[in-house]
Amino acid sequence: MAKIVINAETRTVIGKQVKQLRRDGKIPAVIYGHKLTSLPISLNFRESSRKLDSLTGSSLVEILLDGKTHTVIVREKQKNYIRDEIIHVDFQEVSLTEKIRASVEIVLEGLSPAIKDFDGVLVAGLTEIEVESFPQDLPEKFVVDVTKLTNIGDSIHLRDIEISPKVEVLSNLDDMIVLVASGTPLPEEEISEGTVEPEIIEKGKKEDEEI
């Protein structure tokens, strides 16, 4: 998995005062974890916003701060959805020699013949997979090919997808990822009994609660 490099500066402004940082073209952020106390930083909006948009909860990132490199993953991105801008990021520092747990998103790809030929409907089940591995072995996403679903009632479960032996799956292998139903989606209770609640990677927080 390719690493992304982002430059950062030490930040002393916290709380409601971060509004001024944003007006100055900065994104407030914080690094925590792996024997590190909370470290407030700021990122250049123009330089980093596009990189941040592409990051998932399992993307490996290098933060360059005061001549030192912090290897991190994203734990939370706060976004202003009206302006479509990231306004705060929480990074978790990780060690390349210690395994971590993360939730990796599932992306459905392709066109199921059952939809094209039999007017089927795709019903999504599991949307993320909880895994454990060394940070450098974390996949950014799991791509599931739905072209294999040729008939109504066909389904793909977690046990059916190929996963690197370097990655330990913690989710239930019997969880359903996708199913082809007839006409209208099945009731939720008929789709899967073991589907876990996905971890929220992007969620908001009040500005006066920021670090």
MDTraj code that builds the backbone (N, CA, C; nanometers):
import mdtraj as md
import numpy as np

residues = "MET ALA LYS ILE VAL ILE ASN ALA GLU THR ARG THR VAL ILE GLY LYS GLN VAL LYS GLN LEU ARG ARG ASP GLY LYS ILE PRO ALA VAL ILE TYR GLY HIS LYS LEU THR SER LEU PRO ILE SER LEU ASN PHE ARG GLU SER SER ARG LYS LEU ASP SER LEU THR GLY SER SER LEU VAL GLU ILE LEU LEU ASP GLY LYS THR HIS THR VAL ILE VAL ARG GLU LYS GLN LYS ASN TYR ILE ARG ASP GLU ILE ILE HIS VAL ASP PHE GLN GLU VAL SER LEU THR GLU LYS ILE ARG ALA SER VAL GLU ILE VAL LEU GLU GLY LEU SER PRO ALA ILE LYS ASP PHE ASP GLY VAL LEU VAL ALA GLY LEU THR GLU ILE GLU VAL GLU SER PHE PRO GLN ASP LEU PRO GLU LYS PHE VAL VAL ASP VAL THR LYS LEU THR ASN ILE GLY ASP SER ILE HIS LEU ARG ASP ILE GLU ILE SER PRO LYS VAL GLU VAL LEU SER ASN LEU ASP ASP MET ILE VAL LEU VAL ALA SER GLY THR PRO LEU PRO GLU GLU GLU ILE SER GLU GLY THR VAL GLU PRO GLU ILE ILE GLU LYS GLY LYS LYS GLU ASP GLU GLU ILE".split()
xyz = np.array([
    [0.0839, -0.1193, 0.0000],
    [0.0000, 0.0000, 0.0000],
    [0.0877, 0.1247, 0.0000],
    [0.0690, 0.2090, -0.0978],
    [0.1509, 0.3299, -0.1112],
    [0.1232, 0.4274, 0.0025],
    [0.2317, 0.4877, 0.0523],
    [0.2168, 0.5850, 0.1606],
    [0.1993, 0.7257, 0.1039],
    [0.1285, 0.8063, 0.1774],
    [0.1050, 0.9454, 0.1407],
    [0.1792, 1.0333, 0.2398],
    [0.2477, 1.1366, 0.1897],
    [0.3262, 1.2259, 0.2738],
    [0.2559, 1.3608, 0.2841],
    [0.2386, 1.4101, 0.4075],
    [0.1744, 1.5393, 0.4321],
    [0.2625, 1.6205, 0.5264],
    [0.2902, 1.7435, 0.4906],
    [0.3670, 1.8335, 0.5768],
    [0.2762, 1.8956, 0.6819],
    [0.3296, 1.9174, 0.8026],
    [0.2505, 1.9729, 0.9118],
    [0.3342, 2.0707, 0.9935],
    [0.2645, 2.1540, 1.0707],
    [0.3286, 2.2471, 1.1625],
    [0.2708, 2.2267, 1.3020],
    [0.3529, 2.2507, 1.4042],
    [0.3037, 2.2447, 1.5414],
    [0.1995, 2.3535, 1.5626],
    [0.0914, 2.3188, 1.6335],
    [-0.0186, 2.4129, 1.6538],
    [-0.0362, 2.4438, 1.8022],
    [-0.0468, 2.5721, 1.8359],
    [-0.0724, 2.6143, 1.9741],
    [-0.2159, 2.6615, 1.9928],
    [-0.2836, 2.6923, 1.8829],
    [-0.4220, 2.7406, 1.8897],
    [-0.5159, 2.6222, 1.9005],
    [-0.6084, 2.6259, 1.9987],
    [-0.7063, 2.5185, 2.0170],
    [-0.8438, 2.5790, 2.0427],
    [-0.9455, 2.4905, 2.0526],
    [-1.0807, 2.5367, 2.0834],
    [-1.1409, 2.6214, 1.9727],
    [-1.2228, 2.7192, 2.0107],
    [-1.2928, 2.8018, 1.9136],
    [-1.1986, 2.8875, 1.8303],
    [-1.0766, 2.9075, 1.8779],
    [-0.9819, 2.9914, 1.8055],
    [-0.9340, 2.9282, 1.6740],
    [-0.9638, 2.7987, 1.6547],
    [-0.9183, 2.7343, 1.5306],
    [-0.9904, 2.7908, 1.4091],
    [-1.1006, 2.8616, 1.4298],
    [-1.1689, 2.9246, 1.3169],
    [-1.0755, 3.0186, 1.2422],
    [-0.9901, 3.0885, 1.3166],
    [-0.8963, 3.1794, 1.2527],
    [-0.7939, 3.1017, 1.1693],
    [-0.7550, 2.9831, 1.2181],
    [-0.6626, 2.8999, 1.1412],
    [-0.7221, 2.8652, 1.0052],
    [-0.8494, 2.8292, 1.0060],
    [-0.9142, 2.7928, 0.8797],
    [-0.9218, 2.9118, 0.7858],
    [-0.9468, 3.0299, 0.8418],
    [-0.9501, 3.1493, 0.7574],
    [-0.8123, 3.1784, 0.6974],
    [-0.7072, 3.1311, 0.7665],
    [-0.5707, 3.1501, 0.7181],
    [-0.5254, 3.0368, 0.6258],
    [-0.6185, 2.9501, 0.5869],
    [-0.5844, 2.8420, 0.4945],
    [-0.5202, 2.7218, 0.5597],
    [-0.5534, 2.6970, 0.6887],
    [-0.4974, 2.5829, 0.7610],
    [-0.6086, 2.4863, 0.8018],
    [-0.5728, 2.3602, 0.8148],
    [-0.6643, 2.2585, 0.8675],
    [-0.6108, 2.2129, 1.0028],
    [-0.6838, 2.2360, 1.1119],
    [-0.6383, 2.1858, 1.2421],
    [-0.6469, 2.0331, 1.2465],
    [-0.5497, 1.9719, 1.3110],
    [-0.5472, 1.8265, 1.3228],
    [-0.4761, 1.7893, 1.4522],
    [-0.4773, 1.6612, 1.4854],
    [-0.4112, 1.6147, 1.6066],
    [-0.3553, 1.4751, 1.5808],
    [-0.2392, 1.4470, 1.6393],
    [-0.1800, 1.3131, 1.6352],
    [-0.1804, 1.2577, 1.7770],
    [-0.2226, 1.1329, 1.7921],
    [-0.2186, 1.0695, 1.9245],
    [-0.1833, 0.9224, 1.9067],
    [-0.1591, 0.8569, 2.0181],
    [-0.1354, 0.7128, 2.0154],
    [0.0105, 0.6739, 2.0131],
    [0.0369, 0.5450, 2.0358],
    [0.1682, 0.4814, 2.0389],
    [0.2683, 0.5626, 2.1220],
    [0.2421, 0.5657, 2.2504],
    [0.3312, 0.6308, 2.3484],
    [0.3466, 0.7807, 2.3215],
    [0.2473, 0.8399, 2.2593],
    [0.2531, 0.9818, 2.2259],
    [0.1344, 1.0531, 2.2888],
    [0.1609, 1.1601, 2.3629],
    [0.0515, 1.2414, 2.4143],
    [-0.0087, 1.3190, 2.2990],
    [-0.1273, 1.3705, 2.3182],
    [-0.1966, 1.4426, 2.2119],
    [-0.1104, 1.5564, 2.1579],
    [-0.0914, 1.5568, 2.0257],
    [-0.0029, 1.6532, 1.9617],
    [-0.0818, 1.7358, 1.8596],
    [-0.1228, 1.8588, 1.8939],
    [-0.1978, 1.9424, 1.7992],
    [-0.1077, 1.9891, 1.6853],
    [-0.1565, 1.9778, 1.5625],
    [-0.0819, 2.0214, 1.4455],
    [-0.1758, 2.0955, 1.3507],
    [-0.1202, 2.1583, 1.2503],
    [-0.2009, 2.2195, 1.1452],
    [-0.1439, 2.1802, 1.0098],
    [-0.2318, 2.1694, 0.9102],
    [-0.1944, 2.1303, 0.7756],
    [-0.2302, 2.2418, 0.6793],
    [-0.1531, 2.2549, 0.5739],
    [-0.1853, 2.3517, 0.4707],
    [-0.3049, 2.3020, 0.3914],
    [-0.4110, 2.3819, 0.3874],
    [-0.5353, 2.3373, 0.3237],
    [-0.5138, 2.3036, 0.1767],
    [-0.4476, 2.3909, 0.1032],
    [-0.4321, 2.3706, -0.0402],
    [-0.3484, 2.2472, -0.0701],
    [-0.2453, 2.2270, 0.0098],
    [-0.1547, 2.1150, -0.0142],
    [-0.2151, 1.9809, 0.0258],
    [-0.2906, 1.9787, 0.1345],
    [-0.3303, 1.8503, 0.1929],
    [-0.4755, 1.8093, 0.1710],
    [-0.5649, 1.9004, 0.1356],
    [-0.7069, 1.8668, 0.1308],
    [-0.7376, 1.7557, 0.0301],
    [-0.6739, 1.7605, -0.0871],
    [-0.7000, 1.6560, -0.1866],
    [-0.6470, 1.5207, -0.1389],
    [-0.5310, 1.5205, -0.0746],
    [-0.4764, 1.3956, -0.0216],
    [-0.5674, 1.3401, 0.0868],
    [-0.6166, 1.4277, 0.1739],
    [-0.7021, 1.3834, 0.2833],
    [-0.8331, 1.3248, 0.2330],
    [-0.8874, 1.3809, 0.1265],
    [-1.0131, 1.3305, 0.0711],
    [-1.0012, 1.1848, 0.0289],
    [-0.8829, 1.1459, -0.0177],
    [-0.8642, 1.0101, -0.0696],
    [-0.8320, 0.9081, 0.0393],
    [-0.8071, 0.9535, 0.1615],
    [-0.7649, 0.8631, 0.2676],
    [-0.8816, 0.7853, 0.3261],
    [-0.8590, 0.6581, 0.3539],
    [-0.9548, 0.5759, 0.4253],
    [-0.9016, 0.5494, 0.5657],
    [-0.9763, 0.4770, 0.6446],
    [-0.9350, 0.4482, 0.7810],
    [-0.8189, 0.3511, 0.7902],
    [-0.7756, 0.2954, 0.6761],
    [-0.6605, 0.2043, 0.6777],
    [-0.5453, 0.2552, 0.5916],
    [-0.5556, 0.3799, 0.5436],
    [-0.4470, 0.4384, 0.4638],
    [-0.3285, 0.4733, 0.5529],
    [-0.2095, 0.4380, 0.5085],
    [-0.0882, 0.4695, 0.5833],
    [-0.0347, 0.6048, 0.5357],
    [-0.0087, 0.6944, 0.6330],
    [0.0313, 0.8314, 0.6009],
    [0.1582, 0.8666, 0.6772],
    [0.2454, 0.9447, 0.6137],
    [0.3624, 0.9982, 0.6822],
    [0.3408, 1.1475, 0.7038],
    [0.3376, 1.1896, 0.8306],
    [0.3263, 1.3306, 0.8655],
    [0.4671, 1.3827, 0.8954],
    [0.5119, 1.4825, 0.8184],
    [0.6435, 1.5420, 0.8406],
    [0.6270, 1.6644, 0.9293],
    [0.6821, 1.6584, 1.0505],
    [0.6638, 1.7643, 1.1496],
    [0.7965, 1.7960, 1.2173],
    [0.8440, 1.9174, 1.2018],
    [0.9671, 1.9632, 1.2682],
    [1.0844, 1.8682, 1.2446],
    [1.0981, 1.8212, 1.1211],
    [1.2092, 1.7349, 1.0860],
    [1.1927, 1.5890, 1.1266],
    [1.0786, 1.5550, 1.1836],
    [1.0532, 1.4176, 1.2263],
    [0.9344, 1.3604, 1.1497],
    [0.9407, 1.2312, 1.1209],
    [0.8329, 1.1634, 1.0488],
    [0.7448, 1.0848, 1.1453],
    [0.6152, 1.1098, 1.1402],
    [0.5171, 1.0345, 1.2186],
    [0.4368, 0.9475, 1.1228],
    [0.4437, 0.8155, 1.1420],
    [0.3649, 0.7239, 1.0600],
    [0.2285, 0.7062, 1.1256],
    [0.1230, 0.7407, 1.0512],
    [-0.0105, 0.7456, 1.1110],
    [-0.1147, 0.6846, 1.0176],
    [-0.2336, 0.6594, 1.0751],
    [-0.3532, 0.6312, 0.9977],
    [-0.4608, 0.7295, 1.0423],
    [-0.5619, 0.7473, 0.9606],
    [-0.6709, 0.8393, 0.9932],
    [-0.7717, 0.7700, 1.0836],
    [-0.8042, 0.8346, 1.1956],
    [-0.9073, 0.7808, 1.2830],
    [-1.0385, 0.8581, 1.2722],
    [-1.0308, 0.9843, 1.2343],
    [-1.1544, 1.0615, 1.2184],
    [-1.1300, 1.1808, 1.1271],
    [-1.2221, 1.2028, 1.0358],
    [-1.2206, 1.3219, 0.9517],
    [-1.3507, 1.3970, 0.9727],
    [-1.3396, 1.5236, 1.0101],
    [-1.4586, 1.6078, 1.0259],
    [-1.4698, 1.6948, 0.9015],
    [-1.5895, 1.7015, 0.8461],
    [-1.6067, 1.7705, 0.7189],
    [-1.7222, 1.8686, 0.7236],
    [-1.7053, 1.9837, 0.6585],
    [-1.8142, 2.0771, 0.6342],
    [-1.8770, 2.0352, 0.5020],
    [-1.9934, 1.9695, 0.5093],
    [-2.0527, 1.9132, 0.3883],
    [-2.1169, 2.0190, 0.2997],
    [-2.1488, 2.1329, 0.3542],
    [-2.2046, 2.2412, 0.2724],
    [-2.0971, 2.2945, 0.1781],
    [-1.9769, 2.3159, 0.2328],
    [-1.8667, 2.3673, 0.1522],
    [-1.7795, 2.2557, 0.0945],
    [-1.8112, 2.1302, 0.1329],
    [-1.7354, 2.0140, 0.0869],
    [-1.5867, 2.0297, 0.1187],
    [-1.5572, 2.0601, 0.2466],
    [-1.4205, 2.0817, 0.2908],
    [-1.3933, 2.0060, 0.4198],
    [-1.2752, 1.9468, 0.4307],
    [-1.2320, 1.8847, 0.5557],
    [-1.1865, 1.9948, 0.6506],
    [-1.2366, 1.9926, 0.7745],
    [-1.2057, 2.0996, 0.8692],
    [-1.1312, 2.0507, 0.9934],
    [-1.1173, 1.9205, 1.0108],
    [-1.0396, 1.8693, 1.1247],
    [-1.0095, 1.7221, 1.1010],
    [-0.8891, 1.6778, 1.1421],
    [-0.8494, 1.5382, 1.1246],
    [-0.7835, 1.4870, 1.2519],
    [-0.8197, 1.3663, 1.2924],
    [-0.7518, 1.2954, 1.4001],
    [-0.6659, 1.1857, 1.3380],
    [-0.5366, 1.1895, 1.3654],
    [-0.4445, 1.0850, 1.3196],
    [-0.4011, 1.0000, 1.4380],
    [-0.3852, 0.8693, 1.4153],
    [-0.3309, 0.7803, 1.5172],
    [-0.1924, 0.7352, 1.4731],
    [-0.0901, 0.7654, 1.5556],
    [0.0450, 0.7197, 1.5227],
    [0.0550, 0.5700, 1.5461],
    [0.1233, 0.5005, 1.4552],
    [0.1365, 0.3554, 1.4644],
    [0.2833, 0.3161, 1.4524],
    [0.3124, 0.1951, 1.4962],
    [0.4466, 0.1384, 1.4833],
    [0.4428, 0.0317, 1.3750],
    [0.5408, 0.0334, 1.2863],
    [0.5457, -0.0651, 1.1788],
    [0.5817, -0.2046, 1.2293],
    [0.6173, -0.2150, 1.3560],
    [0.6524, -0.3456, 1.4130],
    [0.5443, -0.3989, 1.5068],
    [0.4305, -0.3279, 1.5161],
    [0.3203, -0.3705, 1.6023],
    [0.1912, -0.3773, 1.5218],
    [0.1166, -0.4858, 1.5388],
    [-0.0090, -0.5018, 1.4669],
    [-0.1165, -0.4098, 1.5252],
    [-0.2067, -0.3658, 1.4392],
    [-0.3182, -0.2828, 1.4818],
    [-0.4474, -0.3378, 1.4230],
    [-0.5582, -0.2954, 1.4818],
    [-0.6887, -0.3311, 1.4280],
    [-0.7464, -0.2130, 1.3517],
    [-0.8143, -0.2428, 1.2431],
    [-0.8754, -0.1368, 1.1631],
    [-0.9962, -0.1932, 1.0895],
    [-1.0871, -0.1055, 1.0508],
    [-1.2006, -0.1437, 0.9681],
    [-1.1739, -0.0985, 0.8254],
    [-1.1774, -0.1927, 0.7327],
    [-1.1467, -0.1652, 0.5927],
    [-1.2758, -0.1717, 0.5117],
    [-1.3003, -0.0678, 0.4302],
    [-1.4256, -0.0605, 0.3566],
    [-1.4320, -0.1628, 0.2435],
    [-1.5548, -0.2014, 0.2098],
    [-1.5822, -0.2913, 0.0981],
    [-1.6385, -0.2096, -0.0170],
    [-1.5833, -0.2291, -0.1360],
    [-1.6300, -0.1586, -0.2555],
    [-1.6816, -0.2614, -0.3553],
    [-1.8077, -0.2473, -0.3967],
    [-1.8662, -0.3364, -0.4962],
    [-1.8292, -0.2860, -0.6357],
    [-1.7901, -0.3782, -0.7223],
    [-1.7436, -0.3392, -0.8557],
    [-1.8044, -0.4309, -0.9611],
    [-1.8422, -0.3721, -1.0756],
    [-1.8954, -0.4507, -1.1866],
    [-2.0471, -0.4489, -1.1927],
    [-2.1015, -0.5170, -1.2953],
    [-2.2468, -0.5272, -1.3156],
    [-2.2883, -0.6729, -1.3084],
    [-2.3771, -0.7028, -1.2166],
    [-2.4244, -0.8398, -1.2010],
    [-2.5166, -0.8783, -1.3175],
    [-2.4907, -0.9932, -1.3834],
    [-2.5803, -1.0394, -1.4900],
    [-2.7233, -1.0601, -1.4417],
    [-2.7407, -1.0922, -1.3134],
    [-2.8751, -1.1130, -1.2600],
    [-2.9556, -0.9839, -1.2601],
    [-2.8876, -0.8719, -1.2489],
    [-2.9561, -0.7428, -1.2551],
    [-2.9937, -0.7100, -1.3982],
    [-2.9000, -0.7351, -1.4890],
    [-2.9219, -0.7031, -1.6301],
    [-3.0242, -0.7972, -1.6944],
    [-3.0167, -0.9260, -1.6624],
    [-3.0995, -1.0250, -1.7321],
    [-3.2302, -1.0584, -1.6615],
    [-3.2327, -1.0446, -1.5276],
    [-3.3510, -1.0875, -1.4533],
    [-3.4127, -0.9763, -1.3689],
    [-3.3691, -0.8526, -1.3917],
    [-3.4230, -0.7376, -1.3192],
    [-3.4058, -0.7547, -1.1684],
    [-3.2903, -0.8108, -1.1292],
    [-3.2633, -0.8289, -0.9873],
    [-3.2211, -0.6997, -0.9202],
    [-3.2148, -0.7040, -0.7882],
    [-3.1752, -0.5878, -0.7083],
    [-3.0623, -0.6291, -0.6153],
    [-2.9537, -0.5508, -0.6150],
    [-2.8434, -0.5789, -0.5236],
    [-2.8781, -0.5321, -0.3829],
    [-2.8631, -0.6196, -0.2868],
    [-2.8863, -0.5871, -0.1463],
    [-2.7527, -0.5951, -0.0737],
    [-2.7068, -0.4826, -0.0199],
    [-2.5770, -0.4787, 0.0478],
    [-2.5902, -0.5228, 0.1924],
    [-2.4944, -0.5987, 0.2393],
    [-2.4897, -0.6410, 0.3789],
    [-2.3732, -0.5756, 0.4502],
    [-2.2662, -0.6512, 0.4693],
    [-2.1455, -0.5998, 0.5343],
    [-2.0824, -0.4915, 0.4472],
    [-2.0472, -0.3789, 0.5080],
    [-1.9855, -0.2685, 0.4325],
    [-1.8389, -0.2468, 0.4688],
    [-1.7944, -0.3020, 0.5813],
    [-1.6558, -0.2920, 0.6249],
    [-1.6140, -0.4234, 0.6880],
    [-1.4847, -0.4514, 0.6830],
    [-1.4306, -0.5728, 0.7424],
    [-1.3302, -0.5337, 0.8502],
    [-1.3494, -0.5856, 0.9692],
    [-1.2550, -0.5582, 1.0764],
    [-1.1382, -0.6556, 1.0651],
    [-1.0173, -0.6008, 1.0609],
    [-0.8982, -0.6839, 1.0417],
    [-0.7897, -0.6441, 1.1402],
    [-0.6860, -0.7260, 1.1456],
    [-0.5671, -0.6959, 1.2257],
    [-0.4441, -0.7319, 1.1436],
    [-0.3480, -0.6402, 1.1392],
    [-0.2237, -0.6663, 1.0669],
    [-0.1226, -0.5589, 1.1032],
    [-0.0020, -0.5718, 1.0507],
    [0.0933, -0.4628, 1.0621],
    [0.0439, -0.3475, 0.9747],
    [0.0666, -0.2242, 1.0160],
    [0.0122, -0.1091, 0.9416],
    [0.0454, -0.1105, 0.7928],
    [0.1673, -0.1500, 0.7577],
    [0.2081, -0.1496, 0.6178],
    [0.1387, -0.2572, 0.5346],
    [0.0721, -0.3516, 0.6003],
    [0.0018, -0.4588, 0.5286],
    [-0.1488, -0.4338, 0.5198],
    [-0.1963, -0.3275, 0.5796],
    [-0.3399, -0.2982, 0.5755],
    [-0.3839, -0.2645, 0.4324],
    [-0.4880, -0.3318, 0.3819],
    [-0.5420, -0.2925, 0.2510],
    [-0.6238, -0.1643, 0.2662],
    [-0.6216, -0.0785, 0.1629],
    [-0.7011, 0.0435, 0.1692],
    [-0.8486, 0.0133, 0.1524],
    [-0.8797, -0.0937, 0.0785],
    [-1.0186, -0.1338, 0.0583],
    [-1.0209, -0.2772, 0.0071],
    [-1.1366, -0.3402, 0.0165],
    [-1.1578, -0.4716, -0.0419],
    [-1.2546, -0.4543, -0.1594],
    [-1.2089, -0.4886, -0.2795],
    [-1.2933, -0.4768, -0.3984],
    [-1.3620, -0.6109, -0.4232],
    [-1.4951, -0.6086, -0.4293],
    [-1.5739, -0.7301, -0.4497],
    [-1.6383, -0.7250, -0.5877],
    [-1.6093, -0.8235, -0.6700],
    [-1.6599, -0.8303, -0.8077],
    [-1.7990, -0.8935, -0.8088],
    [-1.9002, -0.8149, -0.8439],
    [-2.0383, -0.8665, -0.8420],
    [-2.0782, -0.9286, -0.9757],
    [-1.9868, -0.9322, -1.0738],
    [-2.0204, -0.9958, -1.2010],
    [-2.0379, -1.1465, -1.1847],
    [-1.9956, -1.1984, -1.0702],
    [-2.0129, -1.3414, -1.0421],
    [-2.1563, -1.3765, -1.0026],
    [-2.2364, -1.2754, -0.9745],
    [-2.3749, -1.2989, -0.9326],
    [-2.4621, -1.3089, -1.0577],
    [-2.4900, -1.4317, -1.1014],
    [-2.5586, -1.4532, -1.2291],
    [-2.7073, -1.4816, -1.2161],
    [-2.7513, -1.5213, -1.0967],
    [-2.8921, -1.5582, -1.0792],
    [-2.9516, -1.4924, -0.9553],
    [-3.0852, -1.4800, -0.9544],
    [-3.1550, -1.4305, -0.8355],
    [-3.1248, -1.5241, -0.7191],
    [-3.0891, -1.4681, -0.6063],
    [-3.0560, -1.5480, -0.4892],
    [-2.9079, -1.5717, -0.4701],
    [-2.8280, -1.5426, -0.5731],
    [-2.6829, -1.5557, -0.5582],
    [-2.6317, -1.4532, -0.4573],
    [-2.5266, -1.4902, -0.3850],
    [-2.4734, -1.3999, -0.2829],
    [-2.3226, -1.4182, -0.2693],
    [-2.2601, -1.3201, -0.2082],
    [-2.1176, -1.3266, -0.1767],
    [-2.1023, -1.3010, -0.0272],
    [-2.0326, -1.3904, 0.0402],
    [-2.0082, -1.3764, 0.1829],
    [-1.8608, -1.3443, 0.2066],
    [-1.8302, -1.3060, 0.3269],
    [-1.6928, -1.2687, 0.3599],
    [-1.5974, -1.3836, 0.3322],
    [-1.6414, -1.5058, 0.3553],
    [-1.5560, -1.6225, 0.3333],
    [-1.5209, -1.6421, 0.1854],
    [-1.5956, -1.5760, 0.0961],
    [-1.5764, -1.5968, -0.0474],
    [-1.4701, -1.5059, -0.1090],
    [-1.4266, -1.4032, -0.0392],
    [-1.3337, -1.3086, -0.1003],
    [-1.1896, -1.3415, -0.0612],
    [-1.0987, -1.3051, -0.1505],
    [-0.9573, -1.3353, -0.1286],
    [-0.8923, -1.2271, -0.0433],
    [-0.8271, -1.2698, 0.0642],
    [-0.7620, -1.1770, 0.1564],
    [-0.6202, -1.2240, 0.1817],
    [-0.5266, -1.1297, 0.1827],
    [-0.3856, -1.1631, 0.2025],
    [-0.3646, -1.2397, 0.3330],
    [-0.2769, -1.3393, 0.3326],
    [-0.2467, -1.4127, 0.4564],
    [-0.1798, -1.3250, 0.5625],
    [-0.1328, -1.2070, 0.5217],
    [-0.0734, -1.1142, 0.6175],
    [-0.1798, -1.0399, 0.6982],
    [-0.3057, -1.0560, 0.6575],
    [-0.4159, -0.9840, 0.7212],
    [-0.5076, -1.0836, 0.7913],
    [-0.5255, -1.0664, 0.9216],
    [-0.6155, -1.1527, 0.9980],
    [-0.7547, -1.0905, 1.0013],
    [-0.8543, -1.1675, 0.9606],
    [-0.9920, -1.1195, 0.9591],
    [-1.0554, -1.1419, 1.0954],
    [-1.1118, -1.0359, 1.1526],
    [-1.1763, -1.0455, 1.2830],
    [-1.3283, -1.0509, 1.2702],
    [-1.3807, -1.0080, 1.1563],
    [-1.5253, -1.0137, 1.1332],
    [-1.5688, -1.1581, 1.1117],
    [-1.6985, -1.1820, 1.1222],
    [-1.7558, -1.3159, 1.1039],
    [-1.7486, -1.3560, 0.9565],
    [-1.6835, -1.4665, 0.9263],
    [-1.6675, -1.5107, 0.7881],
    [-1.8003, -1.5464, 0.7220],
    [-1.9037, -1.5693, 0.8016],
    [-2.0350, -1.6020, 0.7456],
    [-2.1178, -1.4785, 0.7123],
    [-2.0667, -1.3609, 0.7456],
    [-2.1410, -1.2381, 0.7157],
    [-2.1572, -1.2210, 0.5652],
    [-2.2765, -1.1784, 0.5254],
    [-2.3054, -1.1569, 0.3842],
    [-2.2588, -1.0180, 0.3417],
    [-2.1957, -1.0104, 0.2251],
    [-2.1515, -0.8824, 0.1696],
    [-2.2548, -0.8280, 0.0726],
    [-2.3048, -0.9131, -0.0161],
    [-2.4042, -0.8676, -0.1137],
    [-2.4892, -0.9864, -0.1591],
    [-2.6149, -0.9577, -0.1927],
    [-2.7115, -1.0589, -0.2346],
    [-2.7937, -1.0027, -0.3494],
    [-2.8297, -1.0892, -0.4448],
    [-2.9206, -1.0478, -0.5515],
    [-3.0609, -1.0921, -0.5148],
    [-3.1500, -0.9959, -0.4945],
    [-3.2890, -1.0241, -0.4617],
    [-3.3767, -0.9971, -0.5832],
    [-3.4984, -1.0450, -0.5792],
    [-3.5920, -1.0279, -0.6898],
    [-3.6828, -0.9089, -0.6661],
    [-3.6835, -0.8165, -0.7588],
    [-3.7779, -0.7041, -0.7554],
    [-3.7449, -0.5991, -0.6527],
    [-3.7694, -0.6258, -0.5244],
    [-3.7450, -0.5300, -0.4175],
    [-3.6523, -0.5924, -0.3152],
    [-3.5745, -0.5093, -0.2424],
    [-3.4818, -0.5626, -0.1419],
    [-3.5536, -0.6416, -0.0337],
    [-3.4868, -0.7445, 0.0179],
    [-3.5406, -0.8222, 0.1286],
    [-3.5398, -0.7409, 0.2563],
    [-3.6325, -0.7740, 0.3496],
    [-3.6274, -0.7075, 0.4806],
    [-3.4923, -0.7285, 0.5454],
    [-3.4510, -0.6308, 0.6253],
    [-3.3173, -0.6337, 0.6851],
    [-3.2928, -0.7606, 0.7641],
    [-3.3957, -0.8109, 0.8369],
    [-3.3746, -0.9280, 0.9209],
    [-3.3535, -1.0546, 0.8389],
    [-3.3900, -1.0510, 0.7079],
    [-3.3719, -1.1679, 0.6239],
    [-3.2388, -1.1648, 0.5504],
    [-3.1708, -1.0496, 0.5554],
    [-3.0465, -1.0356, 0.4801],
    [-2.9322, -1.1049, 0.5518],
    [-2.9110, -1.0712, 0.6801],
    [-2.7992, -1.1276, 0.7536],
    [-2.8255, -1.1164, 0.9019],
    [-2.7892, -1.2210, 0.9749],
    [-2.8087, -1.2184, 1.1194],
    [-2.6819, -1.1820, 1.1923],
    [-2.5659, -1.1849, 1.1213],
    [-2.4391, -1.1640, 1.1896],
    [-2.3659, -1.0387, 1.1495],
    [-2.4314, -0.9528, 1.0715],
    [-2.3619, -0.8337, 1.0240],
    [-2.3304, -0.7397, 1.1385],
    [-2.2053, -0.6929, 1.1450],
    [-2.1641, -0.6042, 1.2531],
    [-2.1884, -0.4603, 1.2151],
    [-2.1972, -0.3764, 1.3159],
    [-2.2107, -0.2330, 1.2932],
    [-2.0761, -0.1770, 1.2507],
    [-2.0666, -0.1109, 1.1307],
    [-1.9368, -0.0614, 1.0845],
    [-1.8858, 0.0531, 1.1701],
    [-1.7515, 0.0618, 1.1809],
    [-1.6893, 0.1733, 1.2519],
    [-1.7090, 0.3013, 1.1723],
    [-1.7412, 0.4115, 1.2399],
    [-1.7603, 0.5384, 1.1722],
    [-1.6258, 0.6082, 1.1582],
    [-1.5828, 0.6283, 1.0347],
    [-1.4551, 0.6944, 1.0101],
    [-1.4730, 0.8433, 0.9969],
    [-1.5807, 0.8842, 0.9302],
    [-1.6060, 1.0268, 0.9141],
    [-1.7249, 1.0664, 1.0000],
    [-1.7021, 1.1482, 1.0982],
    [-1.8102, 1.1963, 1.1819],
    [-1.7735, 1.3330, 1.2343],
    [-1.8735, 1.4055, 1.2757],
    [-1.8480, 1.5439, 1.3152],
    [-1.8277, 1.5610, 1.4645],
    [-1.7759, 1.6753, 1.5007],
    [-1.7637, 1.7141, 1.6404],
    [-1.7822, 1.8646, 1.6472],
    [-1.8228, 1.9133, 1.7605],
    [-1.8411, 2.0565, 1.7754],
    [-1.7064, 2.1258, 1.7777],
    [-1.7017, 2.2439, 1.7183],
    [-1.5741, 2.3152, 1.7085],
    [-1.5147, 2.3471, 1.8440],
    [-1.6006, 2.3740, 1.9434],
    [-1.5462, 2.4107, 2.0732],
    [-1.4962, 2.2875, 2.1499],
    [-1.5106, 2.1674, 2.0890],
    [-1.4580, 2.0469, 2.1509],
    [-1.3253, 2.0053, 2.0875],
    [-1.2786, 2.0824, 1.9917],
    [-1.1590, 2.0447, 1.9186],
    [-1.0341, 2.0558, 2.0052],
    [-0.9378, 1.9713, 1.9700],
    [-0.8074, 1.9758, 2.0362],
    [-0.7081, 2.0425, 1.9419],
])
top = md.Topology()
chain = top.add_chain()
for i, resn in enumerate(residues, 1):
    res = top.add_residue(resn, chain, resSeq=i)
    for name in ("N", "CA", "C"):
        top.add_atom(name, md.element.get_by_symbol(name[0]), res)
traj = md.Trajectory(xyz[None], top)
